[in-house]
């Protein structure tokens, strides 16, 4: 995963150098519903087709104060003034289409005499149109890179949460160890008490056996005394079983703690350092994308 991140990082650095180049509007003959005419064409990297199509119509409406209509993949802004382009009325035809990893916008500006604007015919007005199209392209490119930045930023947040989770997990592991150690300590105290009770019970058994060996009373009373001996013996056996159970519980808890120690060690030596490296690398990617966006001109 780290290697994949490194490859992505170097790809982004390469992308930054490309983003430092200005977006260029080119004039060329392009085909649309009225034939082959001079168009102002710009390639917008990373953008999404539907977003650019929608935003271009919004841009035209905002700039002209009138709506554009789309039909059969072609958008038309009706004849009228576009203040940013001067006082001459014009009709704008445009096509937004995919072109590899880019979106190509081809815009045709038809004047009232049905001629199509070009630098060869009107350099000053074409310069304004060039800037008009280019500013839209820059905005869309920045929007696309901003989406990329938000996506990478979200990945960073997830990775940072993972580090916090792992650190919290270690603390929970340590709490489990402390709880187990307290349980072990209580079990050991209970074993001491158990052994004391076993010792007392052994004494009672020995005394009862001695008493029965020297017994001179009635047969009925003897049976009662023998029954009492059996009761003492069962009680001692129960105490022995209880001690074995406590010893096993201690073994289980100590084994559990050793397993938890290994998990903490793995977190500290492998998983958390790796997660922190991913965070560091992702921060570099986020910064690289922001630099790329700031360099779009």
BELBEL-V503584 format. One record per residue. RES is the residue in three letters. SS is DSSP state (H for helix, E for strand, L for the rest). PHI is phi in radians with two decimals (999 if undefined). D_FIRST is the distance of its C-alpha to the first C-alpha in Angstrom with 2 decimals. Layout:
# BELBEL-V503584
res=RES ss=SS phi=PHI d_first=D_FIRST
res=RES ss=SS phi=PHI d_first=D_FIRST
This chain:
# BELBEL-V503584
res=UNK ss=L phi=999 d_first=0.00
res=UNK ss=H phi=-1.06 d_first=3.79
res=UNK ss=H phi=-1.10 d_first=5.37
res=UNK ss=H phi=-1.08 d_first=5.05
res=UNK ss=H phi=-1.12 d_first=6.27
res=UNK ss=H phi=-1.11 d_first=8.67
res=UNK ss=H phi=-1.07 d_first=9.92
res=UNK ss=H phi=-1.09 d_first=10.58
res=UNK ss=H phi=-1.09 d_first=12.25
res=UNK ss=H phi=-1.17 d_first=14.42
res=UNK ss=H phi=-1.12 d_first=15.30
res=UNK ss=H phi=-1.19 d_first=16.48
res=UNK ss=H phi=-1.04 d_first=18.45
res=UNK ss=H phi=-1.10 d_first=20.04
res=UNK ss=H phi=-1.14 d_first=20.83
res=UNK ss=H phi=-1.09 d_first=22.50
res=UNK ss=H phi=-1.09 d_first=24.89
res=UNK ss=H phi=-1.26 d_first=25.85
res=UNK ss=H phi=-1.18 d_first=26.38
res=UNK ss=L phi=-1.25 d_first=28.81
res=UNK ss=L phi=-1.33 d_first=31.12
res=UNK ss=L phi=-1.19 d_first=33.73
res=UNK ss=L phi=-1.23 d_first=33.86
res=UNK ss=L phi=-2.03 d_first=36.96
res=UNK ss=E phi=-1.66 d_first=39.55
res=UNK ss=E phi=-1.95 d_first=41.25
res=UNK ss=E phi=-1.79 d_first=44.62
res=UNK ss=E phi=-2.82 d_first=45.11
res=UNK ss=E phi=-1.27 d_first=47.01
res=UNK ss=E phi=-2.29 d_first=45.16
res=UNK ss=E phi=-1.67 d_first=46.46
res=UNK ss=E phi=-2.62 d_first=47.10
res=UNK ss=L phi=-1.10 d_first=49.94
res=UNK ss=L phi=-1.79 d_first=52.56
res=UNK ss=E phi=1.81 d_first=51.68
res=UNK ss=E phi=-1.59 d_first=50.12
res=UNK ss=E phi=-2.40 d_first=50.32
res=UNK ss=E phi=-1.18 d_first=48.88
res=UNK ss=E phi=-2.21 d_first=45.65
res=UNK ss=E phi=-1.71 d_first=43.51
res=UNK ss=E phi=-2.06 d_first=39.97
res=UNK ss=E phi=-2.39 d_first=36.64
res=UNK ss=E phi=-1.73 d_first=33.08
res=UNK ss=E phi=-1.92 d_first=30.71
res=UNK ss=E phi=-1.17 d_first=26.98
res=UNK ss=L phi=1.16 d_first=24.35
res=UNK ss=L phi=-1.23 d_first=27.20
res=UNK ss=L phi=-1.81 d_first=27.88
res=UNK ss=H phi=-0.94 d_first=31.18
res=UNK ss=H phi=-1.11 d_first=32.74
res=UNK ss=H phi=-1.14 d_first=31.96
res=UNK ss=H phi=-1.14 d_first=33.51
res=UNK ss=H phi=-1.04 d_first=36.48
res=UNK ss=H phi=-1.16 d_first=37.14
res=UNK ss=H phi=-1.20 d_first=36.67
res=UNK ss=H phi=-1.13 d_first=38.90
res=UNK ss=H phi=-1.12 d_first=41.71
res=UNK ss=H phi=-1.14 d_first=41.33
res=UNK ss=H phi=-1.08 d_first=41.42
res=UNK ss=H phi=-1.09 d_first=44.58
res=UNK ss=H phi=-1.12 d_first=46.23
res=UNK ss=H phi=-1.14 d_first=45.50
res=UNK ss=H phi=-1.35 d_first=46.82
res=UNK ss=H phi=-1.94 d_first=49.88
res=UNK ss=L phi=1.13 d_first=50.70
res=UNK ss=L phi=-2.57 d_first=51.03
res=UNK ss=L phi=-1.38 d_first=48.72
res=UNK ss=E phi=-1.78 d_first=47.28
res=UNK ss=E phi=-2.04 d_first=47.38
res=UNK ss=E phi=-2.03 d_first=45.08
res=UNK ss=E phi=-2.70 d_first=46.31
res=UNK ss=L phi=0.94 d_first=44.88
res=UNK ss=L phi=1.39 d_first=41.86
res=UNK ss=E phi=-2.13 d_first=44.10
res=UNK ss=E phi=-1.88 d_first=44.66
res=UNK ss=E phi=-2.21 d_first=48.07
res=UNK ss=E phi=-1.73 d_first=49.20
res=UNK ss=E phi=-1.02 d_first=53.00
res=UNK ss=E phi=-0.94 d_first=55.45
res=UNK ss=E phi=2.90 d_first=55.76
res=UNK ss=E phi=-1.48 d_first=54.94
res=UNK ss=L phi=-2.05 d_first=51.51
res=UNK ss=H phi=-0.82 d_first=52.35
res=UNK ss=H phi=-1.16 d_first=49.50
res=UNK ss=H phi=-1.88 d_first=50.99
res=UNK ss=L phi=1.86 d_first=54.61
res=UNK ss=L phi=-1.69 d_first=57.68
res=UNK ss=L phi=-1.42 d_first=57.78
res=UNK ss=E phi=-1.33 d_first=56.94
res=UNK ss=E phi=-2.79 d_first=54.59
res=UNK ss=E phi=-1.91 d_first=52.70
res=UNK ss=E phi=-2.00 d_first=48.96
res=UNK ss=E phi=-1.85 d_first=47.43
res=UNK ss=E phi=-2.69 d_first=43.69
res=UNK ss=E phi=-2.30 d_first=41.03
res=UNK ss=E phi=-1.95 d_first=37.31
res=UNK ss=E phi=-2.45 d_first=35.34
res=UNK ss=E phi=-1.29 d_first=31.83
res=UNK ss=E phi=-2.54 d_first=31.28
res=UNK ss=L phi=1.17 d_first=27.94
res=UNK ss=L phi=-1.56 d_first=25.27
res=UNK ss=E phi=-2.08 d_first=28.21
res=UNK ss=E phi=-1.98 d_first=31.15
res=UNK ss=E phi=-1.78 d_first=34.55
res=UNK ss=E phi=-1.88 d_first=37.45
res=UNK ss=E phi=-2.03 d_first=40.90
res=UNK ss=E phi=-2.04 d_first=43.74
res=UNK ss=E phi=-2.00 d_first=47.46
res=UNK ss=E phi=-2.00 d_first=50.09
res=UNK ss=E phi=-1.76 d_first=53.58
res=UNK ss=E phi=-1.42 d_first=56.56
res=UNK ss=L phi=-1.15 d_first=59.83
res=UNK ss=L phi=-1.57 d_first=61.42
res=UNK ss=L phi=1.25 d_first=58.67
res=UNK ss=L phi=-1.49 d_first=57.29
res=UNK ss=E phi=-1.86 d_first=53.60
res=UNK ss=L phi=-1.08 d_first=52.50
res=UNK ss=L phi=-2.70 d_first=51.34
res=UNK ss=L phi=-1.10 d_first=51.32
res=UNK ss=L phi=-1.10 d_first=54.04
res=UNK ss=L phi=-1.66 d_first=56.35
res=UNK ss=L phi=-2.50 d_first=55.45
res=UNK ss=H phi=-1.13 d_first=53.19
res=UNK ss=H phi=-1.16 d_first=53.45
res=UNK ss=H phi=-1.19 d_first=52.64
res=UNK ss=H phi=-1.13 d_first=49.87
res=UNK ss=H phi=-1.09 d_first=48.26
res=UNK ss=H phi=-1.16 d_first=48.26
res=UNK ss=H phi=-1.15 d_first=46.79
res=UNK ss=H phi=-0.96 d_first=44.12
res=UNK ss=H phi=-1.16 d_first=43.10
res=UNK ss=H phi=-1.03 d_first=43.41
res=UNK ss=H phi=-1.25 d_first=40.92
res=UNK ss=H phi=-1.14 d_first=38.63
res=UNK ss=H phi=-1.09 d_first=38.41
res=UNK ss=H phi=-1.14 d_first=37.35
res=UNK ss=H phi=-1.06 d_first=34.64
res=UNK ss=H phi=-1.08 d_first=33.34
res=UNK ss=H phi=-1.08 d_first=33.36
res=UNK ss=H phi=-1.18 d_first=31.46
res=UNK ss=H phi=-1.10 d_first=28.83
res=UNK ss=H phi=-1.12 d_first=28.41
res=UNK ss=H phi=-1.06 d_first=28.28
res=UNK ss=H phi=-1.13 d_first=25.47
res=UNK ss=H phi=-1.23 d_first=23.46
res=UNK ss=H phi=-1.12 d_first=24.35
res=UNK ss=H phi=-1.06 d_first=22.91
res=UNK ss=H phi=-1.10 d_first=19.64
res=UNK ss=H phi=-1.08 d_first=19.94
res=UNK ss=H phi=-1.09 d_first=20.70
res=UNK ss=H phi=-1.14 d_first=17.70
res=UNK ss=H phi=-1.21 d_first=15.33
res=UNK ss=H phi=-1.12 d_first=17.59
res=UNK ss=H phi=-1.12 d_first=17.30
res=UNK ss=H phi=-1.08 d_first=13.51
res=UNK ss=H phi=-1.11 d_first=14.28
res=UNK ss=H phi=-1.04 d_first=16.98
res=UNK ss=H phi=-1.10 d_first=14.91
res=UNK ss=H phi=-1.16 d_first=12.43
res=UNK ss=H phi=-1.15 d_first=15.67
res=UNK ss=H phi=-1.14 d_first=17.27
res=UNK ss=H phi=-1.11 d_first=14.64
res=UNK ss=H phi=-1.08 d_first=15.47
res=UNK ss=H phi=-1.08 d_first=19.11
res=UNK ss=H phi=-1.08 d_first=18.91
res=UNK ss=H phi=-1.12 d_first=17.59
res=UNK ss=H phi=-1.17 d_first=20.35
res=UNK ss=H phi=-1.15 d_first=22.86
res=UNK ss=H phi=-1.07 d_first=21.89
res=UNK ss=H phi=-1.05 d_first=22.73
res=UNK ss=H phi=-1.14 d_first=25.98
res=UNK ss=H phi=-1.11 d_first=26.78
res=UNK ss=H phi=-1.03 d_first=26.20
res=UNK ss=H phi=-1.13 d_first=28.60
res=UNK ss=H phi=-1.11 d_first=31.10
res=UNK ss=H phi=-1.07 d_first=31.02
res=UNK ss=H phi=-1.09 d_first=31.76
res=UNK ss=H phi=-1.10 d_first=34.59
res=UNK ss=H phi=-1.10 d_first=35.98
res=UNK ss=H phi=-1.14 d_first=35.92
res=UNK ss=H phi=-1.13 d_first=37.63
res=UNK ss=H phi=-1.15 d_first=40.31
res=UNK ss=H phi=-1.13 d_first=40.79
res=UNK ss=H phi=-1.10 d_first=41.14
res=UNK ss=H phi=-1.08 d_first=43.67
res=UNK ss=H phi=-1.13 d_first=45.66
res=UNK ss=H phi=-1.11 d_first=45.66
res=UNK ss=H phi=-1.14 d_first=46.98
res=UNK ss=H phi=-1.11 d_first=49.71
res=UNK ss=H phi=-1.14 d_first=50.54
res=UNK ss=H phi=-1.16 d_first=50.82
res=UNK ss=H phi=-1.05 d_first=53.29
res=UNK ss=H phi=-1.10 d_first=55.30
res=UNK ss=H phi=-1.05 d_first=55.08
res=UNK ss=H phi=-1.14 d_first=56.38
res=UNK ss=H phi=-1.15 d_first=59.21
res=UNK ss=H phi=-1.16 d_first=60.12
res=UNK ss=H phi=-1.11 d_first=60.01
res=UNK ss=H phi=-1.10 d_first=62.35
res=UNK ss=H phi=-1.12 d_first=64.74
res=UNK ss=H phi=-1.17 d_first=64.54
res=UNK ss=H phi=-1.09 d_first=65.29
res=UNK ss=H phi=-1.09 d_first=68.29
res=UNK ss=H phi=-1.09 d_first=69.47
res=UNK ss=H phi=-1.12 d_first=69.11
res=UNK ss=H phi=-1.09 d_first=71.04
res=UNK ss=H phi=-1.13 d_first=73.75
res=UNK ss=H phi=-1.20 d_first=74.04
res=UNK ss=H phi=-1.12 d_first=74.34
res=UNK ss=H phi=-1.05 d_first=77.01
res=UNK ss=H phi=-1.09 d_first=78.80
res=UNK ss=H phi=-1.22 d_first=78.81
res=UNK ss=H phi=-1.10 d_first=80.00
res=UNK ss=L phi=-1.86 d_first=83.00
res=UNK ss=L phi=-1.22 d_first=83.46
res=UNK ss=L phi=-2.23 d_first=87.13
res=UNK ss=L phi=-1.46 d_first=86.90
res=UNK ss=L phi=-1.25 d_first=87.15
res=UNK ss=H phi=-1.14 d_first=85.00
res=UNK ss=H phi=-1.12 d_first=83.64
res=UNK ss=H phi=-1.20 d_first=82.54
res=UNK ss=H phi=-1.10 d_first=81.04
res=UNK ss=H phi=-1.07 d_first=78.80
res=UNK ss=H phi=-1.14 d_first=77.57
res=UNK ss=H phi=-1.22 d_first=76.81
res=UNK ss=H phi=-1.14 d_first=74.99
res=UNK ss=H phi=-1.09 d_first=72.93
res=UNK ss=H phi=-1.13 d_first=72.04
res=UNK ss=H phi=-1.09 d_first=70.89
res=UNK ss=H phi=-1.06 d_first=68.62
res=UNK ss=H phi=-1.12 d_first=67.20
res=UNK ss=H phi=-1.05 d_first=66.48
res=UNK ss=H phi=-1.11 d_first=64.86
res=UNK ss=H phi=-1.11 d_first=62.58
res=UNK ss=H phi=-1.12 d_first=61.63
res=UNK ss=H phi=-1.19 d_first=60.70
res=UNK ss=H phi=-1.07 d_first=58.66
res=UNK ss=H phi=-1.12 d_first=56.86
res=UNK ss=H phi=-1.13 d_first=56.12
res=UNK ss=H phi=-1.12 d_first=54.84
res=UNK ss=H phi=-1.09 d_first=52.54
res=UNK ss=H phi=-1.11 d_first=51.32
res=UNK ss=H phi=-1.12 d_first=50.59
res=UNK ss=H phi=-1.05 d_first=48.64
res=UNK ss=H phi=-1.10 d_first=46.62
res=UNK ss=H phi=-1.18 d_first=45.88
res=UNK ss=H phi=-1.10 d_first=44.93
res=UNK ss=H phi=-1.13 d_first=42.51
res=UNK ss=H phi=-1.10 d_first=41.03
res=UNK ss=H phi=-1.08 d_first=40.61
res=UNK ss=H phi=-1.04 d_first=38.89
res=UNK ss=H phi=-1.11 d_first=36.53
res=UNK ss=H phi=-1.16 d_first=35.76
res=UNK ss=H phi=-1.15 d_first=35.23
res=UNK ss=H phi=-1.13 d_first=32.93
res=UNK ss=H phi=-1.07 d_first=30.98
res=UNK ss=H phi=-1.10 d_first=30.75
res=UNK ss=H phi=-1.11 d_first=29.48
res=UNK ss=H phi=-1.13 d_first=26.71
res=UNK ss=H phi=-1.14 d_first=25.90
res=UNK ss=H phi=-1.00 d_first=25.99
res=UNK ss=H phi=-1.16 d_first=23.32
res=UNK ss=H phi=-1.13 d_first=21.08
res=UNK ss=H phi=-1.10 d_first=21.80
res=UNK ss=H phi=-1.08 d_first=21.16
res=UNK ss=H phi=-1.13 d_first=17.74
res=UNK ss=H phi=-1.05 d_first=16.91
res=UNK ss=H phi=-1.22 d_first=18.43
res=UNK ss=H phi=-1.66 d_first=17.13
res=UNK ss=H phi=-2.17 d_first=13.56
res=UNK ss=H phi=-1.19 d_first=12.30
res=UNK ss=H phi=-1.16 d_first=13.99
res=UNK ss=H phi=-1.00 d_first=13.24
res=UNK ss=H phi=-1.13 d_first=9.45
res=UNK ss=H phi=-1.12 d_first=10.15
res=UNK ss=H phi=-1.20 d_first=12.56
res=UNK ss=H phi=-1.11 d_first=10.42
res=UNK ss=H phi=-1.11 d_first=8.29
res=UNK ss=H phi=-1.08 d_first=11.89
res=UNK ss=H phi=-1.05 d_first=13.23
res=UNK ss=H phi=-1.16 d_first=10.93
res=UNK ss=H phi=-1.16 d_first=11.62
res=UNK ss=H phi=-1.06 d_first=15.22
res=UNK ss=H phi=-1.10 d_first=15.33
res=UNK ss=H phi=-1.16 d_first=14.29
res=UNK ss=H phi=-1.05 d_first=16.96
res=UNK ss=H phi=-1.14 d_first=19.44
res=UNK ss=H phi=-1.13 d_first=18.85
res=UNK ss=H phi=-1.16 d_first=19.61
res=UNK ss=H phi=-1.12 d_first=22.61
res=UNK ss=H phi=-1.08 d_first=23.82
res=UNK ss=H phi=-1.06 d_first=23.61
res=UNK ss=H phi=-1.14 d_first=25.70
res=UNK ss=H phi=-1.18 d_first=28.16
res=UNK ss=L phi=-1.56 d_first=28.66
res=UNK ss=L phi=-1.25 d_first=29.71
res=UNK ss=L phi=-2.37 d_first=33.41
